[in-house]
Amino acid sequence: MNFRIISTFVVFIAIIYLCIAVIAGCAQQITPSGGPRDSLPPVLLGAVPADSTRNFKADKITFYFSEYVQLDNVHDNLIVSPTPKIEPIVDARLRTVTIKIKDTLEANTTYLLNFGNAIKDINEGNIARNFTYLFTTGNRIDSLELTGRVLLAQTGKSDSTLIVMLHRNKDDSAVIKERPRYIAKLDSAGNFHFHNLPAGTFYLYALKDDAGQKKYLSKKQFFGFADQPVQIKSNNEPVNVYAYLEKDTTKTVLATTAPPTSKKEKAKEQDKRLKFGNNLSSGSQDLLGNLEFNFPEPLKNFDSTKARLTDENFVSVAGYTFSRDSTGKKLILKNKWIENTAYNLIVDKDFAEDSTGKKIPRTDTLRFRTLREADYGKIHIIFNNLDLSKKPVLQLMQGEEMKLTERLVSKEFNKLLFKPGDYEIKILFDDNENGVWDTGEFFGKHVQPEKVLAIKKPLTIKANWDNETIVDL
């Protein structure tokens, strides 16, 4: 065969294989990307009867949405105002949400249904937030509003899980026996907003309603009340309410401890060594604080003469005292500490015995050293617009622990030594001047709790530094 013919044939075959490969590649299936994620909430296309219907007489409402929807926790989300005696039945199917009204509607009354976060689409869970529906059984729709804020009196902070209630009945017992006329929820800052209210006199309360009864049934519920009846009219002033936990005077019955059953429990029972911890930080004692010892069980016996505080040469220190707290689980050693100084605390084996009969097995020594003054920072706080007639008390907090409480006698506060760290500033308005926060008492007395103002601006204290801050109240 001619060489030129062979070459042409080979090239022809190669072209055919190349074309087949290209065609096969073009025919390969690729999964579509699907486009961007749907982030839009369901859109209402229409309602029957229509929103803002007057002379409403229906017993069923149907909402038509732009996509498939589902309901989430309707019982907690849906608020019907005025509060019905019988809750409506709510159902979602495909693109519709249906409400069946089971309660008898009142004449000439405006009703508002707020679904909160109950309605969302099926595919992505996008929420139709605060979806509302309005109607009236009369000729006019009520349009008055009431706003305000609820704060926890003891902390000055908000709690969005509380609700706000409006009652018609002025009797104190109404918050126990009756459901409120109107209900509103709080936002994250503690603000509330009632819409479409009628004119009239109401009594306003705040409540932690974990049981969903809308009633004040336990002193374990946060509760608050407005000082005066609220007159609903045009241009209402915002109302502030301070919620509190009332003192619980019920006695706690201690359960009888069952005998140990497991080997581990029996071994623990047989261990008669008294174990305890202390509040030293890396072996260092705070110049400003006490040396504290914490015990798992209350102490039955304690003999302070069986403990001796000395310097590093074992020379006894004078002027220190021991005391127990009310629980019996804490021993407190008070002393005027000298900076950067080593101490020894020598405890005899008989110095303490807890309620289970445990003692220290032998005489022991705790060695520690106090911090230096340079380990602390100076505080200088200037309070603008502070009303000293309200008997303010400065509180410095780290989490839930109070690190300082001191009455303010001027608009400037100075402290030469304070431990470094980040602190939250609070101002207690101490009405009875006892130095501590006092709760409220509603029934019969209508005594408001003392109020605490939480300052948003944090206080950062640096060691060996003059830390100055200005607080605008």
C-alpha positions in Angstrom: 0.0 0.0 0.0 1.3 3.5 -0.8 2.8 5.3 2.2 0.8 8.5 1.5 -2.5 6.5 1.5 -1.6 4.8 4.8 -0.8 8.2 6.5 -4.1 9.7 5.3 -6.0 6.7 6.6 -4.4 7.0 10.1 -5.2 10.7 10.3 -8.8 10.0 9.3 -9.2 7.3 12.0 -7.7 9.7 14.6 -10.1 12.5 13.6 -13.0 10.0 14.0 -11.9 9.1 17.6 -11.5 12.7 18.5 -15.0 13.6 17.3 -16.4 10.7 19.4 -14.6 11.9 22.5 -15.9 15.4 22.0 -19.5 14.3 21.5 -19.3 12.0 24.6 -18.0 14.9 26.7 -20.8 17.2 25.5 -23.4 14.6 26.3 -22.2 14.2 30.0 -25.0 14.9 32.5 -24.3 17.8 35.0 -26.5 18.4 38.1 -28.0 21.9 37.9 -26.7 24.3 40.6 -30.3 25.2 41.6 -29.6 29.0 41.8 -29.3 31.1 45.0 -31.0 30.0 48.2 -34.5 31.2 48.8 -34.4 33.7 51.6 -37.7 35.4 51.2 -40.6 34.7 53.6 -44.0 33.6 52.4 -46.1 36.4 50.9 -49.8 36.7 51.6 -51.8 36.7 48.3 -55.2 37.2 49.9 -57.5 36.5 52.9 -61.1 35.5 53.2 -62.7 37.5 54.8 -60.3 40.4 53.9 -58.0 42.0 56.4 -59.6 45.0 58.3 -63.1 43.7 57.6 -65.9 45.5 59.5 -69.1 44.0 60.8 -67.2 40.6 60.9 -69.5 37.6 61.3 -67.5 34.7 60.0 -66.3 31.7 62.0 -63.4 30.8 59.7 -60.5 32.8 58.2 -58.4 31.5 55.3 -55.0 32.9 54.3 -53.6 32.2 50.9 -49.8 32.4 50.5 -47.3 32.5 47.6 -45.7 29.1 48.6 -46.2 26.0 50.7 -46.3 26.9 54.4 -46.1 25.2 57.7 -46.9 26.2 61.3 -44.4 26.2 64.2 -45.4 26.3 67.9 -48.7 28.2 67.2 -49.7 27.9 70.9 -46.8 30.1 72.1 -46.6 32.4 69.0 -50.2 33.3 68.3 -51.7 36.2 70.3 -55.4 36.9 69.9 -56.5 40.3 71.3 -58.8 40.6 73.2 -57.9 37.2 74.8 -60.5 34.6 73.9 -61.9 32.1 76.5 -61.6 29.3 73.9 -58.4 29.4 71.7 -59.0 29.1 67.9 -58.0 26.1 65.9 -55.2 26.8 63.4 -54.3 24.5 60.5 -51.8 24.7 57.6 -52.2 22.8 54.3 -50.3 23.4 51.1 -50.4 27.2 50.5 -53.2 28.0 53.0 -53.5 28.7 56.7 -57.0 28.3 58.2 -58.3 29.6 61.5 -61.5 28.3 63.0 -63.0 30.6 65.6 -64.4 28.6 68.5 -65.2 31.5 70.9 -68.2 33.8 70.7 -67.1 37.2 69.3 -68.0 40.3 71.3 -70.1 43.0 69.7 -68.4 46.2 68.5 -65.0 44.9 69.3 -61.7 45.1 67.4 -59.8 41.9 67.2 -56.1 41.6 66.3 -54.4 38.3 65.5 -50.6 38.3 65.7 -48.9 35.0 64.6 -45.4 36.0 65.8 -43.0 33.5 64.2 -45.6 30.7 63.7 -45.8 30.8 59.9 -42.9 29.8 57.7 -42.2 28.2 54.3 -41.7 24.5 54.1 -38.5 24.4 52.0 -36.2 26.9 53.7 -38.0 27.7 56.9 -38.2 31.5 56.1 -40.5 33.1 58.7 -43.3 35.5 58.0 -42.5 37.5 61.1 -45.2 39.1 63.1 -47.9 38.4 60.5 -51.1 40.1 61.7 -54.8 40.1 60.8 -57.3 42.6 61.9 -61.1 42.8 62.0 -63.9 44.3 63.9 -67.5 43.1 64.8 -68.6 46.8 64.7 -68.4 49.7 62.3 -65.1 51.1 63.4 -61.6 49.7 64.1 -59.9 50.8 67.4 -56.5 52.4 66.7 -55.1 53.5 70.0 -51.6 52.2 71.1 -49.6 51.8 74.3 -45.8 51.3 74.5 -43.3 50.9 77.3 -40.5 48.8 78.6 -40.0 46.0 81.2 -36.7 45.5 83.0 -35.7 43.2 85.8 -35.5 45.4 88.9 -32.6 43.6 90.5 -30.3 43.6 87.5 -31.6 46.5 85.3 -31.6 44.1 82.3 -34.3 42.9 80.0 -35.8 39.5 79.6 -37.7 38.9 76.4 -39.5 35.8 77.7 -41.8 38.0 79.9 -45.2 39.1 78.7 -47.2 42.3 79.4 -50.9 42.1 80.3 -53.7 44.6 80.4 -56.6 43.8 82.8 -60.0 45.6 83.1 -60.6 44.4 86.6 -58.8 46.6 89.2 -58.8 44.0 92.0 -55.4 42.5 92.9 -56.9 39.0 92.7 -57.5 39.5 88.9 -53.9 38.5 88.1 -54.5 35.2 89.9 -58.1 34.4 88.9 -58.6 35.9 85.4 -57.0 35.9 82.0 -55.9 39.3 80.9 -57.9 41.4 78.3 -54.8 42.1 76.2 -51.3 40.6 75.9 -48.1 41.8 74.3 -44.6 40.3 74.1 -41.3 41.9 74.7 -38.5 42.4 72.2 -34.8 41.8 73.1 -34.5 45.2 74.7 -37.6 44.7 76.9 -39.9 47.0 74.8 -43.6 46.2 74.3 -46.2 47.7 71.9 -50.0 47.2 72.2 -51.9 48.0 68.9 -55.6 48.6 68.1 -56.7 49.3 71.7 -60.0 50.8 72.7 -60.1 53.9 75.0 -60.6 53.2 78.7 -58.8 52.4 81.9 -56.6 49.3 82.3 -54.2 47.8 84.8 -50.9 46.8 83.5 -48.7 43.9 84.6 -45.6 42.0 83.5 -45.3 38.3 84.0 -43.0 35.3 83.4 -45.5 32.9 82.0 -43.7 29.5 81.6 -47.0 27.6 82.3 -48.9 29.5 79.6 -51.8 30.3 81.9 -51.4 34.1 81.8 -51.8 34.2 85.6 -49.6 35.0 88.5 -49.6 31.6 90.3 -46.2 31.4 92.0 -43.6 33.5 93.7 -41.1 31.8 91.4 -42.6 33.8 88.5 -41.1 37.2 87.7 -43.9 39.8 88.2 -44.2 43.5 87.9 -47.0 46.2 87.9 -47.5 49.8 86.9 -47.8 52.3 89.7 -51.0 53.8 88.4 -54.0 52.7 86.2 -53.3 53.2 82.5 -55.7 55.5 80.7 -55.7 54.5 77.0 -56.1 57.6 74.9 -54.3 59.2 72.0 -50.7 60.1 72.5 -50.1 57.8 75.6 -46.8 58.2 77.4 -44.6 55.1 77.5 -45.0 53.0 80.7 -42.0 51.4 82.5 -42.4 48.3 84.6 -39.9 46.7 86.9 -40.3 43.0 87.4 -39.0 41.1 90.4 -39.2 37.8 92.3 -41.2 38.2 95.5 -39.7 36.7 98.7 -40.7 33.1 99.0 -41.5 32.4 102.6 -42.5 28.7 102.1 -40.3 26.3 104.1 -38.2 23.7 102.3 -38.5 20.2 103.5 -35.2 18.3 103.3 -35.4 14.8 101.8 -34.0 12.0 103.9 -30.7 10.7 102.5 -31.0 7.1 101.3 -28.2 4.7 102.4 -25.4 4.3 99.9 -25.8 1.4 97.5 -22.9 1.3 95.1 -19.3 0.5 96.0 -18.2 4.0 95.1 -20.9 5.5 97.4 -19.9 3.1 100.3 -16.3 4.1 99.9 -17.2 7.7 100.0 -19.2 7.1 103.1 -16.3 5.4 104.8 -13.9 8.2 104.0 -13.9 10.3 107.2 -11.4 12.9 106.0 -12.7 16.5 106.1 -12.0 18.0 102.7 -12.4 21.6 101.8 -11.3 24.3 99.3 -10.2 27.9 99.5 -10.5 31.1 97.4 -6.7 31.6 96.9 -5.8 32.4 93.3 -2.6 30.4 92.3 -1.6 30.5 96.0 -2.0 34.3 96.2 -4.2 36.2 98.7 -6.2 39.2 97.6 -5.2 42.3 99.7 -8.8 43.5 99.6 -10.6 40.3 100.5 -10.9 37.6 103.1 -9.4 34.1 103.1 -12.4 31.8 102.7 -12.7 28.0 103.2 -15.6 26.1 101.6 -16.9 22.8 102.9 -19.2 20.3 101.2 -21.3 19.8 104.3 -22.2 22.2 107.2 -19.8 22.4 110.1 -21.0 20.9 113.3 -18.1 22.0 115.4 -15.4 24.6 114.9 -12.7 25.8 117.3 -10.8 28.9 116.2 -8.2 28.3 118.8 -7.1 25.2 116.9 -6.0 27.4 113.9 -3.1 29.9 114.0 -2.1 32.5 111.4 1.7 33.3 111.3 4.2 35.2 109.1 6.8 33.3 107.1 9.0 32.8 110.2 6.0 31.3 112.1 5.6 34.3 114.3 1.9 34.6 115.2 -0.1 37.4 113.6 -2.4 39.5 115.8 -5.8 41.0 115.0 -7.3 38.3 112.7 -10.7 36.8 113.2 -12.7 33.7 112.1 -16.4 33.5 111.4 -18.9 31.2 109.8 -21.6 32.1 107.3 -25.3 31.3 107.7 -25.1 28.1 105.8 -22.3 26.7 108.0 -20.4 25.7 104.9 -18.0 28.6 104.8 -15.3 29.7 107.2 -14.1 33.3 106.8 -10.7 34.5 108.0 -10.5 38.3 108.2 -7.1 40.1 108.5 -5.4 43.3 107.6 -3.1 42.0 104.9 0.3 43.4 104.2 1.3 43.5 100.5 3.7 40.9 99.1 4.0 39.1 102.4 4.2 35.3 103.0 1.8 33.8 105.6 1.2 30.4 107.1 -2.1 29.1 108.4 -1.6 26.2 110.8 -4.7 24.1 111.5 -4.9 21.4 114.1 -6.7 18.1 113.3 -9.5 19.0 115.7 -10.1 22.5 114.5 -13.3 21.5 112.6 -15.8 18.7 112.2 -18.7 18.6 109.7 -22.2 17.3 110.2 -21.2 13.8 109.0 -18.4 13.5 111.6 -15.5 14.1 109.2 -12.3 15.7 110.5 -8.8 16.7 109.2 -6.7 13.5 109.6 -3.6 15.5 110.9 -2.3 18.9 111.6 -1.6 20.8 108.4 -0.2 24.1 107.1 -1.4 26.3 104.3 1.3 28.6 102.9 0.4 31.6 100.7 1.6 35.1 99.8 -0.4 38.3 99.4 -0.4 40.3 96.1 1.5 43.5 95.6 -0.2 46.9 95.4 1.2 47.2 91.9 -1.0 44.2 91.0 -4.0 46.5 91.4 -5.4 49.4 89.5 -6.9 52.8 90.7 -10.5 53.7 89.9 -11.8 57.1 89.1 -15.4 57.2 87.9 -17.3 60.5 87.1 -21.1 60.2 87.1 -22.9 62.8 85.0 -26.5 63.6 85.9 -26.4 61.4 89.0 -29.3 62.3 91.4 -27.8 61.8 94.9 -31.3 62.3 96.5 -32.2 58.8 95.2 -29.6 57.3 97.5 -27.4 55.6 94.8 -25.2 52.7 95.6 -22.4 51.7 93.2 -22.2 48.0 92.3 -19.4 46.5 90.3 -20.2 43.0 88.9 -18.3 40.2 87.2 -21.0 37.9 85.8 -23.5 37.3 88.6 -20.9 38.0 91.3 -20.8 41.3 93.1 -17.2 42.5 93.6 -18.0 45.9 95.1 -20.9 47.7 96.7 -20.5 51.2 98.0 -22.8 54.1 98.7 -22.1 57.1 96.4 -21.9 60.4 98.4 -20.7 62.5 95.4 -20.7 62.4 91.6 -17.2 61.1 91.6 -15.9 57.8 92.9 -12.3 56.9 93.7 -10.7 53.7 94.8 -7.0 53.4 95.2 -6.7 49.6 94.9 -9.0 47.3 92.9 -8.3 44.0 91.2 -7.8 44.2 87.4 -10.5 42.9 85.1 -13.6 43.7 83.2 -16.6 44.9 85.3 -20.2 45.8 84.7 -21.3 49.0 86.4 -24.7 49.1 88.1 -26.4 51.8 90.2 -28.8 50.6 93.0 -31.3 53.3 94.1 -31.5 52.2 97.7 -34.8 53.7 98.9 -34.5 52.4 102.5 -30.8 52.9 102.7 -30.0 49.4 103.9 -27.3 48.9 101.3 -28.9 45.9 99.6 -31.6 45.5 96.9 -35.1 44.9 98.2 -37.9 43.2 96.3 -41.4 44.4 95.8 -44.7 43.3 97.3 -47.9 43.6 95.3 -50.9 42.1 97.0 -52.5 44.7 99.4 -49.4 46.9 99.7 -48.4 47.7 96.1 -44.7 48.2 97.1 -42.5 48.6 94.1 -39.0 46.9 94.1 -35.9 49.0 94.4 -34.5 49.7 91.0 -31.1 49.0 89.6 -29.7 50.8 86.6 -27.4 48.8 84.4 -24.7 50.9 82.7 -24.0 49.6 79.1 -20.4 51.0 79.2 -18.1 48.4 80.7 -15.3 49.3 83.2 -11.9 47.8 82.4 -9.4 48.0 85.2 -5.7 47.6 84.3 -3.0 46.8 86.9 -0.7 49.6 88.1 -2.8 52.1 86.2 -5.1 55.1 86.9 -8.3 53.9 85.3 -10.7 56.8 84.7 -14.1 56.6 83.1 -17.1 58.9 82.6 -20.6 57.5 83.0 -23.6 59.5 81.5 -26.8 58.6 83.3 
